[in-house]
Amino acid sequence: MLEELRNLIEKEQQVLNSINSQNDKMEHINNIIQIKLQIKNKFPQERIDIYTDLKEFIKSYLFSREENKFGYDKLDFSLIYKYINELNLNERVNILKFTHRLLVQNSYEEESKEIETKLNHTEIKYCLKNNFLKNFFKLFYLLSTYNIFTIVTIIFFIIFIGWLMLLPAPGWSVQIFKTEMSNYSNNIALNTLLNMLNGLLEIDNNFKVIPINIFSAFFLLVSKFFIIIFVINILIKELTNKILK
């Protein structure tokens, strides 16, 4: 039985090497993948690789549409997703990256967004299951930029933490900053929030955060780098891109 299936793969491969039509190639590559999956299910001890075949199948699927000059119809990834699920997580990430790159190169904008979403979800699963500590920062980035909701949530959370740290607290022995503020409101909490936001947006130059020791000076420096690099250059840009898509 195993030998018969191997012979079938060899025959399909011979036919595949002799044809030029992308549509025909896609059909025979699909046959090869199907046979390999039969071997995988019936003979689990056999090492079966469909990763390379799947890459060729995806290329042939996209190129066949160009070859046949189809009008614009949304691509159907249902069969591709089925095959992707047969791969390990690392291979899934790589094949989705490959597919996304191919779609972008061929101007399939809507489909590339769909694949990008699936890629992000798969990368998150990979980071959670493979060396969480090593992948912590990548996981944090993926979760933070997953969609518009997560980006906005992270931005509001960062603002909330900053507001808590700057909120005047008379008698609070661990306060690490002094602040100079304009008086917008008699409500201390609201006034702190307004001053902080106006300071971030450079609307009010009267708002100042003054470190009181070496630790607070270092913390303030790191916080400013974090805001510039992560909030402005990553979160705000990602939010803008997702809104404009």
C-alpha positions in Angstrom: 0.0 0.0 0.0 2.8 2.5 1.0 4.8 1.6 -2.1 1.7 2.1 -4.3 1.1 5.6 -2.9 4.8 6.5 -3.4 4.5 5.3 -7.0 1.4 7.5 -7.5 3.4 10.5 -6.2 6.2 9.7 -8.6 3.8 9.5 -11.6 2.1 12.8 -10.6 5.5 14.4 -10.3 6.5 13.2 -13.8 3.3 14.6 -15.3 3.9 17.8 -13.4 7.3 18.2 -14.8 6.0 17.9 -18.4 3.3 20.5 -18.3 3.3 24.3 -18.5 -0.3 25.3 -17.8 -0.6 26.7 -14.2 -4.1 25.4 -13.9 -2.9 21.9 -14.7 0.1 22.2 -12.4 -2.2 23.3 -9.6 -4.4 20.1 -10.2 -1.4 17.7 -10.1 0.3 19.4 -7.1 -3.0 19.1 -5.3 -3.0 15.4 -6.1 0.5 15.0 -4.7 -0.5 16.8 -1.5 -3.6 14.6 -1.2 -1.6 11.4 -1.6 1.0 12.6 0.9 -1.7 13.3 3.5 -3.0 9.8 2.9 0.4 8.4 3.7 0.6 10.6 6.8 -2.7 9.3 8.1 -2.2 5.7 7.3 1.5 5.5 8.0 2.2 8.0 10.8 5.8 6.7 11.2 6.6 8.0 7.7 8.1 11.5 7.5 5.9 13.5 5.1 6.7 17.0 3.9 4.0 19.0 2.2 5.4 22.4 2.9 7.3 22.8 -0.4 4.3 21.3 -2.4 2.0 23.8 -0.7 4.2 26.7 -1.7 4.0 25.6 -5.3 0.3 25.0 -5.1 -0.3 28.6 -3.8 1.9 30.0 -6.6 0.1 28.0 -9.2 -3.3 29.0 -7.8 -2.5 32.7 -8.1 -0.7 32.4 -11.5 -3.6 30.3 -12.9 -5.9 33.3 -12.4 -3.6 35.5 -14.4 -3.2 32.8 -17.0 -7.0 32.4 -17.5 -7.6 36.2 -17.2 -10.4 35.8 -14.7 -12.3 38.9 -13.7 -11.8 40.0 -10.1 -13.3 37.5 -7.8 -12.2 37.1 -4.2 -9.7 34.3 -3.8 -10.9 31.2 -2.0 -8.4 30.1 0.6 -10.5 27.3 2.2 -8.4 24.5 0.6 -5.1 26.3 1.4 -6.1 26.8 5.0 -7.0 23.1 5.3 -3.5 22.2 4.1 -1.8 24.8 6.3 -3.4 23.2 9.3 -1.5 20.1 8.5 1.8 21.9 9.1 3.5 22.7 12.4 3.3 26.2 13.8 6.6 27.4 12.5 5.8 26.2 9.0 2.4 27.8 9.2 4.0 31.2 10.0 6.4 30.8 7.1 3.8 29.7 4.6 1.5 32.6 5.6 4.4 35.1 5.2 5.1 33.6 1.8 1.4 33.9 0.8 1.1 37.4 2.1 4.2 38.5 0.2 2.9 36.9 -3.0 -0.5 38.6 -2.7 1.0 42.0 -2.1 3.3 41.6 -5.1 0.3 40.7 -7.3 -1.9 43.5 -5.9 -4.5 41.4 -4.1 -5.1 44.0 -1.4 -8.2 42.5 0.2 -6.9 39.0 0.3 -3.5 40.2 1.7 -5.3 41.8 4.7 -7.1 38.5 5.3 -3.8 36.5 5.3 -2.1 39.2 7.4 -4.8 38.8 10.1 -4.4 35.0 10.0 -0.6 35.4 10.1 -0.7 37.6 13.2 -3.0 35.1 15.0 -0.7 32.2 14.1 2.4 34.1 15.2 0.8 34.8 18.6 0.1 31.1 19.0 3.6 30.3 18.1 5.1 32.8 20.6 2.8 31.5 23.4 3.8 27.8 22.7 7.5 28.3 22.0 9.8 29.9 24.5 7.4 32.5 25.9 10.2 34.5 27.6 12.4 34.7 24.5 9.4 35.8 22.4 7.9 38.1 25.0 8.6 41.4 23.2 7.5 40.1 19.9 4.3 38.7 21.5 3.7 42.1 23.2 4.1 43.8 19.8 1.7 41.4 18.1 -0.9 41.6 20.8 -0.7 45.4 20.9 -1.0 45.9 17.2 -3.5 43.0 16.5 -6.4 45.3 15.5 -7.7 48.8 16.1 -9.3 47.8 19.4 -6.1 46.5 20.9 -4.1 49.5 19.7 -6.6 52.0 21.2 -6.7 49.9 24.4 -2.9 50.0 24.8 -2.8 53.7 24.2 -5.4 54.4 26.8 -3.7 52.1 29.2 -0.4 53.9 28.8 -2.1 57.3 29.3 -3.8 55.9 32.4 -0.5 54.7 33.9 1.1 58.0 33.2 -1.8 59.9 34.8 -1.6 57.7 37.9 2.2 58.4 38.2 1.8 62.2 37.8 -1.3 62.5 40.0 -0.4 64.7 43.0 -0.6 62.8 46.2 0.2 64.9 49.3 2.1 62.8 51.8 2.8 60.0 49.3 6.3 58.9 50.4 7.2 57.2 47.1 6.4 60.0 44.7 9.3 60.3 42.3 8.3 63.4 40.3 7.5 67.0 40.9 5.1 68.7 38.4 4.3 72.2 37.3 0.8 72.6 35.9 -1.6 75.1 34.6 -4.9 75.3 36.4 -7.6 74.1 34.1 -9.9 72.6 36.7 -10.4 72.5 40.5 -10.7 68.8 40.2 -7.1 67.5 40.8 -7.5 64.3 38.8 -9.1 66.1 35.8 -6.5 68.9 35.9 -3.6 66.4 35.9 -5.1 64.6 32.9 -5.7 67.8 30.9 -2.1 69.0 31.7 -0.6 65.7 30.7 -2.5 65.5 27.4 -1.7 69.1 26.6 1.9 68.5 27.4 2.1 65.4 25.2 0.5 67.3 22.3 2.7 70.3 23.0 -0.3 72.6 23.5 0.8 73.9 26.9 4.4 74.6 27.5 3.7 75.3 31.2 3.4 71.6 32.0 6.6 70.2 33.3 7.7 66.9 34.9 10.7 67.4 37.2 12.7 64.3 38.4 13.7 64.5 42.0 16.6 61.9 42.0 18.7 59.8 39.7 16.2 57.0 39.5 13.3 59.3 38.5 15.6 61.1 35.9 16.5 57.7 34.4 12.8 56.6 34.5 11.7 59.8 32.8 14.3 59.3 30.0 13.3 55.7 29.4 9.6 56.8 29.4 10.2 59.4 26.7 12.1 56.9 24.5 9.2 54.5 25.0 6.6 57.1 24.0 8.6 58.2 20.9 9.6 54.7 19.7 6.6 52.5 20.7 3.6 54.8 21.0 4.3 57.3 18.2 6.4 55.3 15.7 4.6 52.0 16.1 1.1 52.3 17.7 0.0 55.5 16.1 1.4 54.5 12.7 -0.3 51.0 12.9 -3.6 52.7 14.0 -3.4 55.1 11.1 -2.7 52.2 8.6 -5.5 50.1 9.9 -8.0 53.0 9.8 -7.0 53.9 6.2 -7.2 50.3 4.9 
